């Protein structure tokens, strides 16, 4: 049986300010990088993100303009670039 502290720890893990999915601005802040760096990482398919579709003024479904990131994916990317100290 888990106690309430274990549950709380699981909810806090892989979050940024209590959220598990964050926008581009928050992702830049979380990674401490510039907007152009984030754009390059996304363009080169280094970082995974979601761009939910939306309807335009004509009612057509088009790709949205905003990108959203899972904090867990950002953590995995940061960990993949980890260099061990000698």
N, C-alpha and C positions, 0 to 999 in steps of 0.2 A: 504494500500500500504506500502511496506517495503522500508526503505531507504538503502543506500549502506552500512552503518555501521552495520545494522542488518545482511545483507548478509555476510559481512566480519566476523562477530562474529560466525556465523554458520559454516563457512568454517574452522575456526581455532579450534573450539571445537572438541574434540575427535581426535586430531592429535598429533604427535610427530615430531617436526622439519618439519611440513607441510605435513606429510604423515599420512594416516589413516591405512595403513597396513605396518608393519615393520618386519624386520628379527629378528632372535634370538639374535644377538649381540645388536641390538637396544632395544629389549624387556628386556634384562638383565640390560642395562643401565637405561631404563625407570623405572624398578621395583627396581633397586639397589640391585640385587641379583647375586649370582655366577652362573656359567655355570651348575654346578651340581645341584644347587637348581632349576634352570629352567628345567633341565632334569627330576628331580623328580616330579615337578608339572605337566609336560606333561605326564610322564609315568603313574602317578596316576590319570590322566584325570581330574585334577583340573583346568587346563587352556585349553581353546579351541585354536586350531591352525590348520593351513592348511599345507599340505605337497603335493604340486602339483606333479603329475606324470610326468615322462620323459622317453625317449627311451634310452636303454642301447646300447652297441656296437653291439649287435646282432639285434637291431631294435625292441626289445621287450619292451612293456610298463611296467615300474616298478615304485614303489613309489620313489619320489625324496628324496634327503638327507636333503634339507633345510626346515626349518619350518618358517612359516609366521604367524603373529598375528595381529588381529584387535586391535587398540588402545582402542576402545570402550570396548572390552571384558576384556582387562587388567584393565581398570578403574572400570568395574563392579566387578571384582575379588577383587581389592583393597578396594572398598566400602563395599563389603560383609564381610570384616574382620575388619570393623571399630568398635572401642570400645568407647562408650560414656564416657566422663569425669564425675566424681561424683560431 
